[in-house]
């Protein structure tokens, strides 16, 4: 007697959307992440200080934060596919300008252009996820999308570093433009319009819509938690390669192996963490990931000259812990907004993350000091600051967890696929819905 066939969690169209969003994240994250490993090449090539490099990193974040707020009022007024293609095209142009910038100041301007468009893409992707997938499986979706972070390290950063080492620091940006162009064509050809949120609008005034969104107390709670969530990554990551080269004594030829091994780990662990967050509870996984992050950061930021293998192990554990926090928190926060506010909420939330990250990167540039030919100093201070911010986010996420669970129990509009793209093949509710957490 044959066993009954197990139902699939996702439809074929939902699988396509997950893959498309993952590739989208891959290109956008790679553009941001490439600045960190290129720091060891950029600073001597352009004769700039760690403070100027920190400004180049934070310029993207500041531009992304401001453009997100400006776009928030319009985020629920258009088909999400058209909005996505518009900002993705601008992102590619900005990255191309980075690839041909001959000086530091022109690179700074190009990073601002890239941030203006690239910073909004993440919020559109989050709105699409909340539109198409119910809360019960969003941890899995976030796990796959977050795996793009690992893929950017496995494939993007080593290739980018190799191109940078052999053809100069401009080459990785041109590579990103090529990859992004392919992703853009797939979105244009295959993605279906997403317009149900437009019918749910109660006001046509973008400013009034934005004002109504940002004044809601439960949304403000989520924005505050996001502000502290963004602090950690933006403070440590920009100086990670310089710290590895100058303090841990990992030479530039072996540095790509650190990113490659860490990326493989993140790529494989992401989907597993997403599934785990749906199974044991998103807030529980967030607390576990936060605890592991604190322990690993305090060890990593105090290391001196360290064997390559130990550096790789520390980085793999650190990124697994960070992924656990990001996957679970993003899935949980996606349950906060109602359908009519979803695009505006995600845009503002993303702006808060970018602006907070920009401030964090700039502050990190003021804390870290490097004298010519010497190791980075006061990097361990960043470890204490990141640990404190992580503890605060554990407390801030708890009322959000309670809020989302209460909303789920009442069947709130932010919980399910209320905006499935009309006419999309394979649409419909998942055949299997795991227990809610």
C-alpha positions in Angstrom: 0.0 0.0 0.0 1.5 3.3 -1.1 1.8 6.1 1.5 -0.2 9.2 0.7 1.7 12.0 -1.1 2.9 14.8 1.2 1.4 18.2 0.3 3.9 20.9 -0.7 4.4 24.0 1.5 4.8 26.3 -1.5 3.1 26.5 -4.9 5.2 26.6 -8.1 4.6 30.4 -8.4 5.6 31.0 -4.8 8.8 29.0 -5.4 9.6 31.2 -8.3 8.9 34.4 -6.2 11.2 33.1 -3.5 14.0 32.4 -6.0 13.5 35.8 -7.7 13.6 37.7 -4.4 16.7 35.7 -3.3 18.5 36.6 -6.5 17.4 40.2 -6.1 18.8 40.2 -2.5 22.0 38.6 -3.8 22.8 41.5 -6.2 21.8 44.3 -3.7 23.6 42.7 -0.8 26.6 42.1 -2.9 26.8 45.7 -3.9 26.7 46.7 -0.2 29.0 43.9 1.1 31.6 44.4 -1.6 32.7 47.6 0.1 33.9 45.8 3.2 36.5 43.5 1.5 37.5 46.2 -0.9 38.3 48.4 2.1 41.8 47.0 2.2 42.3 47.9 -1.5 40.3 51.2 -1.5 41.9 53.0 1.4 45.5 52.8 0.0 44.4 53.2 -3.6 42.5 56.4 -3.0 44.7 57.5 -0.1 41.8 57.8 2.3 41.5 57.3 6.1 39.2 54.8 7.9 36.9 57.8 8.7 36.6 58.7 5.0 36.0 55.0 4.1 33.3 54.8 6.9 31.7 57.8 5.3 31.6 56.1 1.8 29.8 53.2 3.5 27.4 55.3 5.4 26.6 57.5 2.4 24.8 54.6 0.8 22.9 54.0 4.0 21.9 57.7 4.5 20.8 58.0 0.9 18.8 54.8 1.2 17.2 55.9 4.4 16.1 59.3 3.1 14.8 57.9 -0.2 12.8 55.2 1.6 10.9 57.8 3.6 10.3 59.9 0.5 9.0 56.8 -1.3 6.9 55.5 1.6 3.8 57.6 0.8 3.8 56.2 -2.7 4.7 52.6 -1.9 1.1 51.4 -1.8 -0.1 53.4 -4.8 1.5 51.3 -7.5 1.9 47.8 -8.8 4.8 46.4 -6.7 6.3 44.8 -9.9 6.6 48.2 -11.6 7.9 49.8 -8.5 10.5 47.1 -8.1 11.7 47.4 -11.7 11.9 51.2 -11.4 14.2 51.2 -8.4 16.2 48.2 -9.6 17.1 50.1 -12.8 18.3 53.1 -10.8 20.3 50.8 -8.6 22.1 49.3 -11.6 22.9 52.8 -12.9 24.3 53.9 -9.5 26.5 50.8 -9.4 27.7 51.4 -12.9 28.8 54.9 -11.8 30.8 53.3 -8.9 32.5 51.1 -11.5 33.8 54.1 -13.5 34.4 56.6 -10.6 38.0 57.9 -10.9 38.2 59.7 -7.5 37.0 59.3 -3.9 34.5 62.2 -4.2 32.9 60.8 -7.4 32.8 57.4 -5.8 31.0 59.0 -2.8 28.4 60.6 -5.2 27.9 57.3 -7.0 27.3 55.5 -3.7 24.7 58.0 -2.9 22.9 57.4 -6.2 23.1 53.6 -5.6 21.7 54.1 -2.1 18.8 56.2 -3.3 17.5 53.4 -5.4 19.0 50.3 -3.8 17.8 51.1 -0.3 14.1 50.9 -1.3 14.4 47.5 -3.0 14.5 45.6 0.2 11.3 47.1 1.5 9.5 46.3 -1.7 10.7 42.7 -1.5 9.5 42.5 2.1 6.1 43.9 1.1 5.9 41.2 -1.7 6.7 38.5 0.8 4.0 39.7 3.2 1.5 39.9 0.3 2.1 36.4 -1.0 3.0 34.3 2.0 1.2 33.7 5.3 3.0 34.4 8.6 3.2 30.7 9.4 5.7 30.1 6.6 7.5 33.4 6.4 10.4 32.1 8.4 11.1 29.6 5.7 10.8 32.3 3.0 13.1 34.6 4.9 15.5 31.8 5.4 15.8 31.3 1.6 16.0 35.0 0.9 18.6 35.4 3.7 20.6 32.6 2.1 21.3 35.1 -0.7 23.6 36.8 1.9 25.6 33.6 2.0 25.6 33.2 -1.7 26.9 36.7 -2.2 29.9 35.7 0.0 30.4 32.3 -1.6 30.2 33.5 -5.2 30.2 37.2 -5.2 32.9 38.3 -2.7 35.7 35.9 -3.7 35.1 36.7 -7.4 34.9 40.4 -6.5 38.1 40.3 -4.5 39.8 38.3 -7.3 38.7 40.9 -9.8 39.7 43.7 -7.4 43.2 42.2 -6.8 43.8 41.6 -10.6 42.0 44.4 -12.4 41.5 47.1 -9.7 38.7 48.0 -7.3 36.4 49.2 -10.1 36.0 45.7 -11.6 33.7 44.2 -8.9 31.1 47.0 -9.4 31.0 46.3 -13.2 30.5 42.6 -12.4 27.5 43.5 -10.1 25.9 45.5 -13.0 26.1 42.4 -15.2 24.5 40.1 -12.7 21.8 42.6 -11.9 20.9 43.0 -15.5 20.1 39.3 -15.8 18.0 39.4 -12.7 16.1 42.5 -13.9 15.2 40.7 -17.2 13.8 37.7 -15.3 11.6 39.9 -13.1 10.4 41.8 -16.2 9.5 38.6 -18.1 8.2 36.3 -15.4 6.8 38.2 -12.4 3.1 38.9 -12.3 1.6 42.3 -11.2 0.7 42.7 -7.5 -2.1 45.2 -7.1 -4.5 44.0 -4.4 -3.1 46.5 -1.9 -4.1 49.4 -4.2 -7.8 48.5 -3.9 -7.5 48.5 -0.1 -6.4 52.1 0.1 -8.5 54.5 2.1 -6.7 57.7 1.0 -5.2 58.9 -2.3 -2.9 61.5 -0.7 0.7 60.1 -0.3 1.6 62.4 2.5 -1.5 61.7 4.5 -0.9 58.0 3.9 2.7 58.3 5.2 1.5 60.4 8.2 -1.2 57.8 9.1 1.4 55.1 8.9 4.2 56.6 11.0 1.9 57.9 13.8 0.6 54.4 14.8 2.0 53.3 18.1 2.4 49.6 17.2 4.4 50.6 14.1 6.6 52.9 16.1 7.5 50.0 18.4 8.7 48.0 15.4 10.7 51.0 14.0 12.5 51.4 17.4 13.4 47.7 17.4 14.7 47.9 13.8 16.9 50.9 14.8 18.8 48.9 17.3 18.8 45.8 15.1 20.7 47.6 12.4 23.4 48.9 14.7 25.4 45.6 15.0 26.1 44.8 11.3 26.8 48.3 10.2 29.4 48.8 13.0 31.4 45.7 12.6 31.2 44.7 8.9 32.8 47.8 7.2 36.0 47.2 9.1 36.0 43.4 9.1 38.4 43.0 6.2 40.8 45.7 7.5 40.7 44.1 11.0 41.4 40.6 9.5 44.3 41.9 7.5 45.9 44.3 10.0 45.1 42.6 13.3 44.4 38.9 12.6 47.3 38.9 10.1 45.3 37.2 7.3 46.9 38.2 4.0 44.9 39.4 1.1 45.5 36.2 -0.9 43.8 34.1 1.9 41.1 36.7 2.8 38.7 35.4 0.1 38.8 31.9 1.8 37.3 33.5 4.9 34.4 34.9 3.0 34.0 31.8 0.9 33.8 29.4 3.9 31.5 31.8 5.8 29.3 32.2 2.8 28.9 28.5 2.2 27.9 28.1 5.9 25.4 31.0 5.7 24.0 29.7 2.4 23.3 26.2 3.9 22.2 27.3 7.4 19.8 30.1 6.2 16.9 27.8 5.0 17.4 25.5 8.1 17.1 28.5 10.4 14.0 29.7 8.6 12.3 26.3 9.0 13.4 26.3 12.6 11.9 29.7 13.3 8.5 28.5 12.0 8.8 25.4 14.1 10.1 26.5 17.6 8.9 30.1 17.4 10.4 33.2 15.8 11.0 35.1 19.1 12.6 32.1 20.7 15.1 31.7 17.8 15.7 35.4 17.9 16.8 35.2 21.6 19.0 32.2 20.9 20.7 34.0 17.9 21.2 37.2 19.9 22.9 35.3 22.7 25.2 33.6 20.3 25.9 36.9 18.6 27.0 38.6 21.8 29.3 35.7 22.8 31.0 35.5 19.4 31.4 39.3 18.9 33.1 39.7 22.3 35.6 37.0 21.3 36.1 38.1 17.7 36.8 41.8 18.5 39.5 40.9 21.0 41.5 38.5 18.8 45.2 39.2 17.9 47.2 37.3 15.3 45.1 34.2 14.7 45.4 31.1 12.5 43.3 31.2 9.3 41.2 28.1 10.3 40.2 29.6 13.7 39.2 32.9 11.9 37.0 30.9 9.5 35.3 29.0 12.4 34.6 32.2 14.3 33.2 33.9 11.2 30.9 30.9 10.4 29.5 30.9 14.0 29.0 34.7 14.0 27.1 34.8 10.7 25.0 31.8 11.7 24.0 33.7 14.8 23.4 36.9 12.9 21.2 35.1 10.3 19.2 33.5 13.1 18.4 37.1 14.4 17.7 38.5 11.0 15.5 35.7 9.7 13.3 35.5 12.8 13.0 39.3 13.4 12.1 40.0 9.7 9.5 37.3 9.7 8.1 38.6 13.0 8.0 42.3 12.0 6.3 41.4 8.7 3.2 40.5 10.7 2.9 44.0 12.2 1.5 46.1 9.3 -2.0 45.8 7.9 -2.5 45.2 4.1 -3.2 48.9 3.2 -0.1 50.1 5.0 2.2 47.3 4.1 4.3 49.1 1.5 4.6 52.3 3.5 5.5 50.5 6.7 8.2 48.4 5.0 9.6 51.5 3.3 9.8 53.5 6.6 11.1 50.4 8.5 13.8 49.9 5.9 14.7 53.6 6.0 15.0 53.4 9.8 17.4 50.5 9.4 19.5 52.3 6.7 19.7 55.6 8.6 20.5 53.8 11.9 23.1 51.8 10.1 24.6 54.9 8.5 24.9 56.6 11.9 26.4 53.3 13.3 29.0 53.1 10.5 29.9 56.7 10.9 30.3 56.3 14.7 32.3 53.2 14.2 34.6 55.2 11.9 35.1 57.7 14.7 35.8 54.9 17.3 38.3 52.9 15.3 41.7 54.3 14.8 44.5 53.2 12.5 48.0 54.7 12.3 50.0 54.1 9.1 51.2 50.5 9.0 49.7 49.7 12.4 46.7 47.4 13.4 43.3 48.8 14.0 42.8 50.2 17.5 39.7 50.2 19.7 37.9 47.6 17.6 37.0 45.8 20.9 35.0 48.9 21.9 32.7 48.2 18.9 32.2 44.7 20.4 30.8 46.2 23.6 28.5 48.7 21.7 27.2 45.9 19.5 26.6 43.6 22.5 24.7 46.4 24.3 22.5 47.1 21.3 21.8 43.3 20.9 20.6 43.1 24.5 18.3 46.1 24.0 16.7 44.5 20.9 15.8 41.3 22.8 13.7 43.5 25.1 12.2 45.5 22.3 11.2 42.5 20.2 9.2 40.9 23.0 6.1 43.2 22.9 6.2 42.9 19.1 6.1 39.1 19.4 3.1 39.4 21.8 1.4 41.9 19.4 1.8 39.6 16.4 0.6 36.5 18.2 -2.5 38.4 19.4 -3.1 39.6 15.9 -2.6 36.1 14.5 -5.2 34.7 17.0 -7.7 37.3 15.7 -6.9 36.5 12.0 -5.5 40.0 11.3 -4.9 41.2 7.8 -1.2 41.2 8.1 -1.1 37.5 8.6 -2.1 36.0 5.3 -1.6 36.3 1.6 -4.2 39.0 1.1 -2.7 40.4 -2.1 -2.0 37.4 -4.2 -1.2 38.5 -7.8 -4.3 38.1 -9.9 -4.0 35.6 -12.6 -0.6 34.3 -11.4 -0.1 30.7 -12.1 -0.1 28.3 -9.1 -1.5 30.9 -6.7 -3.6 29.9 -3.7 -3.0 29.1 0.0 -0.2 26.7 0.8 -1.5 23.1 1.2 0.3 22.8 4.5 0.5 25.5 7.2 2.9 24.8 10.1 1.9 25.7 13.6 1.9 29.4 14.3 4.6 31.0 16.4 
